[in-house]
Amino acid sequence: MGPEPKNVEIDPAVRDLRNRTLVKLPGDFSRLVYLASSRDYNTGQYHHDGLSFHFSENVASKALAACHREVFDRLVYISLEELIEELDHYISSTDERPEVFLKSWNHLGSYRVTIPSECDELDAEVFLSNVKMALAILETRQKPASRDEQSA
Amino acid sequence: MRQLLPYLGVASLLLAVTALWVRQIFLAHKSRIEVQVPRKGGARGGSTASHDDLGERIFSLEDWEFVSTNTPSQIQKMFLHERGVIAISWLRRTRMRISLVMRAHLAAAGQTENLHPATELKLALNYLVFRVLCDVLIGCIWLRGPIRTRKTVGQTLRTVVWLRGAFEQLLARVDPANCKTLRTSFNHRAARN
């Protein structure tokens, strides 16, 4: 799924996390949201019971942080077209109606919390801008579709 | 007036030599410079090792080609605005980092006895050209946007990338410690790993 982290201490935990959990998620955007949601917003520490049980709480937190950065880096460098596909894929994987999802994400800016704690400021800026663009493009695609539904 | 003639002559000669030297550098390296644009699907394979410069990503034309052919004008305007803001941020950061390293180098050079004037002069000229180009690029992007000036941006970006490389090479010879700092700060991924 990506380059091996050089930190030997967390290597097994990272592999475990990739092979058991992340691989089952549909796409990088789902992985990003999953990893961001495993972080405590008050402390910035990541938590994963299964991983902490097998390794230690500290190692689990570091492994989650490393995977979070890795997935984020991939999403920063993919093209806008690919990001739209990723986002669309993620929206389809949730049970929400796309128009409700898009309205909520645009209005609340929920995607802002998916940024890793230790990430470069400009990387974050590029990512946020691209997601904003992707949401706007998906919304324009949604409008004709919802008009068609209403007229039918 | 006559008294000034020798000074004017020396100044003209210096200017001519500098201009020739800068021209030679540009011509010698122009053909070798290649800005790598991330290829479609390249990142999907999961490799982040090749992405060593965010500038390449920001100035990539791939996104604009997609936006200009698949979205309405309102989205296109939004894209140009968003990308312009980011491009200017990137240039400002690049300029600031080089300035910091140059300042650190000047501080270190002040304490060194074994200075090479020719290399120092090259370094200073390199730095000045780099700063001027960054400012020109910021102005171009601010006035016309990142895409309308893409030819200028592309050409100047190549020069900026090359100048950064030349600056690093010169600095590595003169001041290896500061050069290491420069490389690390440009490639934050390397620093993180």
Contacts between the chains, C-beta under 8 A, distances in Angstrom:
chain1	res1	chain2	res2	distance
A	1	B	46	5.2
A	2	B	46	4.1
A	2	B	47	7.2
A	2	B	48	6.7
A	3	B	46	7.4
A	3	B	47	6.4
A	3	B	48	6.2
A	3	B	49	5.6
A	5	B	193	6.7
A	6	B	193	4.9
A	7	B	193	7.8
A	69	B	192	7.0
A	70	B	48	6.9
A	73	B	48	4.5
A	73	B	51	7.2
A	73	B	189	7.0
A	74	B	43	5.1
A	74	B	44	7.6
A	74	B	46	6.4
A	74	B	48	6.3
A	76	B	54	7.9
A	76	B	57	7.2
A	77	B	38	5.5
A	77	B	42	7.9
A	77	B	43	4.5
A	77	B	48	6.9
A	77	B	51	4.8
A	77	B	57	5.7
A	78	B	38	7.9
A	78	B	43	4.7
A	78	B	44	6.7
A	79	B	38	7.4
A	79	B	40	5.8
A	79	B	60	7.5
A	79	B	62	5.1
A	79	B	63	5.9
A	79	B	66	6.9
A	80	B	62	7.8
A	80	B	63	4.2
A	80	B	66	5.8
A	80	B	67	6.8
A	81	B	40	7.6
A	81	B	62	7.7
A	81	B	63	7.6
A	81	B	66	4.6
A	82	B	40	7.2
A	82	B	41	7.3
A	82	B	43	7.8
A	82	B	44	6.9
A	118	B	192	7.0
A	120	B	54	7.8
A	120	B	188	4.9
A	122	B	54	5.8
A	122	B	86	7.5
A	122	B	89	6.0
A	122	B	90	6.0
A	122	B	93	6.1
A	123	B	54	6.6
A	123	B	188	8.0
A	125	B	86	5.8
A	125	B	89	6.1
A	126	B	54	6.6
A	126	B	57	6.7
A	126	B	58	6.6
A	126	B	86	5.8
A	129	B	82	4.5
A	129	B	83	7.4
A	129	B	85	7.5
A	129	B	86	5.8
A	132	B	82	6.9
A	133	B	67	7.7
A	133	B	75	7.5
A	133	B	78	6.8
A	133	B	79	5.8
A	133	B	82	6.1
A	136	B	75	5.8
A	136	B	78	6.2
A	137	B	67	7.8
A	137	B	70	7.7
A	137	B	71	5.6
A	137	B	75	5.9
A	140	B	71	6.6
A	140	B	72	6.2
A	140	B	75	6.2
